[in-house]
Amino acid sequence: MSNVILRNVTKIYDKKKVIDNIDLNINDKEFVVLVGASGCGKSTLLRMIAGLEDITSGEIYIGDKKVNDVHPKDRDIAFVFQSYALYPHMTVRENIAFGLKMRKIDKATIEKKVQEAAEILDLGEYLDRKPKQLSGGQRQRVALGRAIVRNPKVFLMDEPLSNLDAKLRVQMRSEIKKLHEKLQTTFIYVTHDQTEALTMGDRVVVLDKGKIQQAANPEEIYNNPSNTFVAGFVGSPQMNFINSEHFPNISKENVILGIRPEKMVTGGDLKLTVDVEITELLGSEKIAYFNIGDKKCSAKLSADYDIGKTLKLSINPTDIYYFDKETGTRV
């Protein structure tokens, strides 16, 4: 079993809680993505699981073993870094084999494992090249290969695609997801990119200020956000937040209305005309930006929609999310 359990895990730096009493059960073979803005604590949490950061309080289990005081090399995990962390003077073969050599595995076993990893990651023709002769995507695959040969219980990945260009990120997202399906091992993946989170994770854990805001499958995160932070973080453009007084037909008091940009012009009963500030054409769709009161808002429309200086909003009441004005929680 390669489940990971966090019980009341807390990390304090300089009297500040950067990880605040986190409880999380990650199932065997699950692909869990930790997502949030910079500074939310996601990488710190990953490093605590790896043993690269001490925990202030709480318990961490990998399988059925408590690992609070277990050295990183003895936790049976593999860590894939953002920077690839390849040795420039070694070949691809030597980089992949390095960890096994340090553990004094016999040469025949090392070679077999290297070849297996190279086949999985399509690196066979690059085994004798140095990292400087590889593209960014190939270097990232070498870093993954070095993790694979260890046959760990858990893969930990800290923003592994952030140094790649947009096209390569899309390709590598698919490759990492396929790798998870092949290996049938637990993956814990950190990113600030909501697209990566929603397309890769079996479950997405949204973090802010060291706390879990919501943990659910991608569809649940998008369609049923638990508070304004999750609602505003997930989705592009982000959800519109509008004061209820702009829609007299809304009877609920002390609430903020949340409406996705794609739901602003649907032929619904709630009508409002707004002055358009900017329009962006993004291939098959247009984004119109405008203000409603003191709130900046947007509408996502088809590319052939004729947007003038004004835009008539028509919102279906069933597409509205309601959030408490004071706490931001869903009501």
Secondary structure as UniProt FT lines:
FT   STRAND          4..13
FT   TURN            14..15
FT   STRAND          16..26
FT   TURN            28..29
FT   STRAND          31..35
FT   TURN            38..39
FT   HELIX           42..50
FT   STRAND          57..62
FT   TURN            63..64
FT   STRAND          65..66
FT   TURN            68..69
FT   HELIX           72..74
FT   STRAND          77..80
FT   TURN            82..83
FT   TURN            88..89
FT   HELIX           92..102
FT   TURN            103..104
FT   HELIX           107..121
FT   HELIX           124..126
FT   TURN            127..128
FT   HELIX           131..133
FT   HELIX           136..148
FT   TURN            149..150
FT   STRAND          154..158
FT   TURN            160..163
FT   HELIX           166..183
FT   STRAND          186..191
FT   HELIX           194..200
FT   STRAND          203..208
FT   TURN            209..210
FT   STRAND          211..216
FT   HELIX           218..223
FT   HELIX           228..233
FT   STRAND          240..243
FT   HELIX           244..246
FT   TURN            248..249
FT   STRAND          255..259
FT   HELIX           261..263
FT   STRAND          270..282
FT   TURN            283..284
FT   STRAND          285..292
FT   TURN            293..294
FT   STRAND          295..302
FT   TURN            303..304
FT   STRAND          310..315
FT   HELIX           317..319
FT   STRAND          321..324
FT   TURN            325..327
FT   STRAND          329..330
//
